[in-house]
Amino acid sequence: MTIKDLTNLLQGKELYVEEPDRTIESGYAGDLLSFVMGRAPSGCAWFTVMTNINICAVAVLADIAVIVVCEGCEVDENVIAKARQQGINIISTELDIFGAIKKIDAG
């Protein structure tokens, strides 16, 4: 599945997507940044409700394919600017984390 496919499936919104055709290898759900840094597999879609600028640093360190901000959480323009600067793909969805993952499994 590509980032573009995932965005469509989740009826999501592209906040910044540099690589819409990047393949997503797996997924990871979590909000404790130290866990995500150490446990999220490279090339995954990271499902979170975190919206602070530190998500960008974690995404770079863990080679996250796309950050999926769930539950309609608002992402500050400074975070989007940082994502642009670092080439981090980030989308949002109104679905909660469980609902988003369930939709992928059913999709």
C-alpha positions as CSV (number, residue, x, y, z in Angstrom):
1,M,0.0,0.0,0.0
2,T,1.2,3.5,-0.8
3,I,0.8,6.7,1.2
4,K,-1.7,7.9,-1.4
5,D,-3.7,4.6,-1.0
6,L,-3.7,4.9,2.8
7,T,-4.8,8.6,2.7
8,N,-7.7,7.6,0.4
9,L,-8.7,4.6,2.5
10,L,-8.8,6.6,5.7
11,Q,-10.5,9.5,4.0
12,G,-7.6,11.4,5.3
13,K,-6.0,14.8,4.5
14,E,-2.5,15.3,3.3
15,L,-0.8,17.7,5.7
16,Y,2.5,17.3,3.8
17,V,3.3,14.4,1.5
18,E,6.5,14.5,-0.4
19,E,6.4,10.8,-1.5
20,P,2.7,9.9,-2.2
21,D,3.9,6.6,-3.9
22,R,6.2,5.5,-1.1
23,T,5.3,2.0,-0.1
24,I,4.2,1.4,3.5
25,E,5.9,-1.8,4.8
26,S,4.0,-2.1,8.1
27,G,2.3,-0.1,10.8
28,Y,3.0,1.0,14.4
29,A,0.6,2.6,16.9
30,G,1.8,4.5,19.9
31,D,2.2,7.9,21.6
32,L,5.2,7.3,23.9
33,L,7.9,8.8,21.7
34,S,10.7,6.8,23.2
35,F,8.9,3.6,22.4
36,V,8.2,4.7,18.9
37,M,11.9,5.6,18.4
38,G,13.0,2.2,19.6
39,R,10.3,-0.1,18.3
40,A,8.6,1.3,15.2
41,P,9.9,-0.6,12.1
42,S,11.5,1.3,9.3
43,G,9.1,2.2,6.5
44,C,6.0,1.9,8.7
45,A,2.8,4.1,9.0
46,W,2.9,5.5,12.5
47,F,-0.6,6.0,14.0
48,T,-0.6,8.6,16.8
49,V,-2.5,11.5,18.4
50,M,0.7,13.3,19.2
51,T,1.1,16.6,17.4
52,N,4.1,18.3,18.9
53,I,7.2,19.0,16.9
54,N,9.0,16.1,18.4
55,I,7.1,13.7,16.1
56,C,9.2,15.0,13.2
57,A,12.5,14.0,15.0
58,V,11.1,10.6,15.8
59,A,10.0,10.0,12.2
60,V,13.5,10.8,10.9
61,L,15.2,8.6,13.5
62,A,13.0,5.7,12.9
63,D,12.6,6.1,9.1
64,I,8.8,6.3,9.4
65,A,7.2,6.2,5.9
66,V,4.2,8.4,7.1
67,I,2.9,9.8,10.3
68,V,-0.9,9.3,10.6
69,V,-2.4,11.8,13.1
70,C,-5.7,10.4,14.2
71,E,-8.9,11.6,15.8
72,G,-8.8,14.9,13.9
73,C,-6.1,16.3,16.2
74,E,-4.9,19.6,14.9
75,V,-1.3,19.8,13.7
76,D,0.4,23.2,14.2
77,E,1.8,24.9,11.1
78,N,5.3,24.8,12.8
79,V,5.1,21.0,12.8
80,I,4.0,21.0,9.1
81,A,6.9,23.4,8.3
82,K,9.3,21.0,10.0
83,A,7.9,18.1,8.1
84,R,8.5,19.9,4.9
85,Q,12.0,20.8,5.9
86,Q,12.9,17.2,6.8
87,G,10.9,15.5,4.1
88,I,8.5,13.8,6.5
89,N,5.2,12.5,5.1
90,I,2.3,13.4,7.4
91,I,-1.4,12.9,7.0
92,S,-4.4,13.2,9.3
93,T,-7.7,11.4,9.7
94,E,-10.9,11.8,11.8
95,L,-10.8,8.1,12.7
96,D,-9.4,7.0,16.1
97,I,-6.3,4.8,16.0
98,F,-8.3,1.6,16.4
99,G,-10.7,2.6,13.7
100,A,-8.0,3.5,11.3
101,I,-6.1,0.3,11.7
102,K,-9.4,-1.7,11.5
103,K,-10.2,0.1,8.2
104,I,-6.9,-1.0,6.8
105,D,-7.4,-4.6,7.8
106,A,-10.9,-4.5,6.2
107,G,-9.8,-2.5,3.2
